[in-house]
Amino acid sequence: MSHRRAVALMVLVTLLWSMAGVVSRHLDTAGSFEVTFWRSLFSALALSIALTLMRGPRLWRDLLHAPWPVWFSGVCWSVMATAFMLAITLTTVANVLVMMAIGPLITALSARVFLQHQLPIRTWVAIAMAGVGIGWMFGQEARTGLSLTGTLVALAIPLAAALNFTILQHVGHGRTDPAKPGHQDMLPALLIGAVLSSLYTVPFAYPFQASAHDLALLALLGSVQLALPCMLLVRLSRELPAPEIALLGLLEVVFGVSWAWLGAGENPGPNTLTGGALVLGALVANEALAMRATRVKRQPDPESVGHRSER
């Protein structure tokens, strides 16, 4: 897969992820834990069908004997899914996205510590620019509508995401078990995460109050907003470095504001527009420099070409 196609698919992933906030605002009666339970349950059902079609009956046999990276990633996915939906029902979408905005920095540091990645200066600059943009977008909202509980719950999202992206990067670019050829299949980790998230929240979701309308929206969230983009992300972890995945994930903030504007009538103010421009500018600059560096590496050395032609 080319770098350009991988980036385009990652943008699609963030677009699908960003639907959660606006869709959840149209729920009727479902509470916070019930919202998380139903979304995770529908995600587990969608993943069960998709992975069974892709892997066959051996999926369930291999799942019981999956190595530790699969289960570690599954726990990370479960924390991300559970914390996000709980936080979004405890505080504003803006506050949740502000906390998620520190994800690229945590991911970059995690990749540096655990994978010894040498990050280019452009990535650090882009992370800083994007962080400033998001702080500009939601500074006033965070100060006036801050919910300590919701913010602390939201903090678990970038922490779990950083560890998850790092382990996916490790597995996607190496072998966790030298006795087994090829890359470790990390897609079952998504199913593990969805099941664990359902188990975490079902005791607190009872008695169920979701209407048929709520269940339809939560089924949409579980399958299209969660299962599908996460499957794409696992594949993209083989193509894009973990810090770049986290940086592109910041587009979820911009898209989330746009969804709220189009679907919930929340008009973005000047701070939002200015901050969004900084975020997009950081992403575009980082990707442009990455593609330029890739083209330079692929260009043959003129001297070596001359020597070969002389021969």
N, C-alpha and C positions, 0 to 999 in steps of 0.2 A: 504494500500500500504506500502511495506517495505521501510525503509530508503534508502537501496541500490538501489531499483528500482526508487525511486523518484529522487535520485542523477543522475542516468543514463538518465532519461527523461529530467532532467534539462540540462545535457550536450548536448542532442539532440537539445533542445531549443536554446542554444547558438550557436550550429553549424548552424542551419537554419538562425538565426539572422545575423550571420557573412557573409552571402552571399551578403548583400546589397552593400558593397563597391566595390567588383570586378564586380558585375553585372552592377552597375551604370556607371562604367568606359567604358562599351561597348555600351552605348547609343549613338545615332547618333546626333539628333538635339534638343531633349527636354531640356528646360532650368530648372533652379532650382525649381521654383514654380510649373511649369508644371509637373516635375518629382514627386514632393510631392503630387500634386493633383491626378494624375493618380494612383499612388500607393495606396493612401488612398481610392480612389473610388473603385478600384478593391478589396481592402481589405473589404470594406463595402459590396460589392456584394457577396463575398465569405462568409462572416459572416452571411449575411441575409439568404442565402441558407442553410448553416450549422445549424444555430440556429433555423430556421423554421422547419427543419427536426427533430431536437432534442427536441424542446419545443412545436411545433405545432402552430396553429394560435394564441394561448393565448400569445405568445411572444410579439406581437405588442400591445396587450391590456395592458399587465403588464408593458411594457416599459414606457407607459405614466404615470403610477402610481408608478414608481420605487422609493425607498427611497433615501435619500441623499447620502449614500455611493456609490451607483451605479453611480450616476451622477458625484460625486466627482472623482471617479476612471475613468470615461469616459473622463473627462476634462484632467486628468493626462495622459491617453493614447494618447489623441489628441496632447498634448504638446510634448510628447516623439516622436511620429511619425513625426510631422511637423518639429521639431527642428533638428532631426537626418538627414533627407533628405536634408533640407536646408543647414545645416552645412557641409555636405559631398560634396555639390556642391560649397561651398564658400572657403573651405580649404582642406588640405590633410586628407586622412583617418586616418593617424597617429595622427594628432592634435585632431580630434574628439574622437578617442579612448583614448587619454591621458586624456581628460576632463571627459570621462565616467568612467575612472579608479577611480575617487574619490567617485563613487557611493556607494561602500560598507561602507565607513566611514560615509557618510551622512545617509545611511539607518540605520546603527548601532546606530548612535546618535538619529535619529528620533524614532526608536523603543525604545530606552532608555528613551526618553523624554515623548513620547505619550503612550507607552504601558508598561513602567516601567520594561522592560526586563533587566535581569542581564546577561550580556554577559560573557561567559567564556574567560579566558585569552588567550586560544589557538586561539579564533576567532580574538581578537585584534592583536595578533602576526601575524596571517595569513594575515590579512588585510595590516599590515605594510610591510610584506615581498612582497606581491603581488604589492603593490604600488611602492616599490623600484624597483622591476623587470620591471614594465611598464615604470617607469621613466628612467631606464637604456635603455630600448628598443628604446624609442622615444625621448631621450633627445636632440640629435643633430638635428633631424628632426624638433622638436618643436622650437628650437632656430633659425634655418635657414629659415623655411617656415611658420613662424607664421602669421596667419591672425587674427587680433583683432576681426573683425566682426564675422568671422566663429567661433572663440573660444568662444565669448560671447554667440552666439546662441547655441553652443554645451553645454555650462554650464547649460542650461535649462534642458538638458536630465537627468543628475543624480539627479537634484533637484526634478523634477517631478517623476522620478522613485522611489526615496526614499519615497516620500509621498504615491505613489501608492502601493508599496510593504507593507508599514505600514498599510494602510487601508485594503488591502487584508488580511494581517495577522490578523488584528482585527476582520474582518468579518469571516474569515475562522476558527477561534478558539473561537468564541462566537456568541451571538445573538444580532443583532442591534435593534431588536424590540421584546420585551418579549412576545407580544401577538401572534407572529407568530412562529410556531415551526420550528426547523431545521435551516440550514445555509441559508443565503441570497444568491440567485443566482447572481453571479457577472459577468457571461459571457455577458449579454447584455451591460455591460459597454464598452466592446471592440467595439461593433457596434456603440455605441454613440461616442466613440473616433474617429473611422474611418470617420463617417459622419461629425463630427465637423472639423476634419482636412481637409476634402474636401472643406467644406464651407469657412474655413479660407483662403485657397489658390486659389480657383477658380477665384476670381477677378484679381489676379496677374498672373494667368496662361494664360490668353487670350492675344493675339491670339495663338491658339494651333499650335505647329510646330512638334509634335512628329510623327515619321514615323511609318509604320506598324511594323517594326522591334522593335522600341522603345516600342510600345504598348504591344507587346508580352512579352518583358522582364519585363515591369512594371506590367503586369498581373501576371507574375511569382513572382515578389517581393510582390505584394499585397496579394496573396493567400498563397504561400508556405513559403515565408520569413517572413511575418508579421502575417497574420491571424492564421495560424496553430500553430506556436510556442506560440503565446500569449494565445490561448485557453488552451494549455497545461500548461502554467505558472499559469493561474488562478486556475486550478485544483491542481497544485503542492503547491500553497500557503497554502493549508490545511495540507500539510505534512512537509514542510520545514520552518524553521524560516526565517523571512525577511532578517536578515544579511547574512545567509547562501545562500539564493537565490541570493543576490547581489554579494556575493563573488564568487559563481560559475559562475555568469554572466561575470566575468572577462575573462573567457575562450574565450569569443567572440573576445577579442584582439588577442589571440594566433591564433585562427581559422581564423580571418580576415587577418592576415599576411600570413597564409598558402594559403588561397584562392588567395590573390594577387600574391603570388609566382607561384602557379599552373595555375591560369587563366589569369594573366596579365603580367607575365614574370618579376615580381619584386623580385629579389633574396634577401633573408634576409641576412643581414651582421652579423658580430660577436656580435654586441650590441643586435641585435634582438634575436639571439640564446641564449645569456647569460640571457637576461631579461626574455625570454620565459621560460627558465629552472627554474628561480626563481618563476615565477607565478605558473607553474605546481607543483613545489615542495611545495609551500604554500598550494595549494588546496589539494594535495594528503595528506600532513601531517594533515591538518585540518579534512579531511574526515576520515582518519585512526583513529585519536583520538576520533572523534565523534562516530564511530562504536564501538570502544573499550569501551567507556563510556556507550553506550547503552547495550552492552553485560554484563558489570559489574552490571548494574542496574537490568537486567533480571535474573541474577543468584540468586538462593534462598540462604538465610542465613543458613549456616550449623547448627547453634545452634537451629534455629526454626524448621528445618527439623528433627533434633534429638529429639526435644520435641514432635513433632507430631508422630514420629515413636514409642516413648515410650508409648504414649497413645494408 
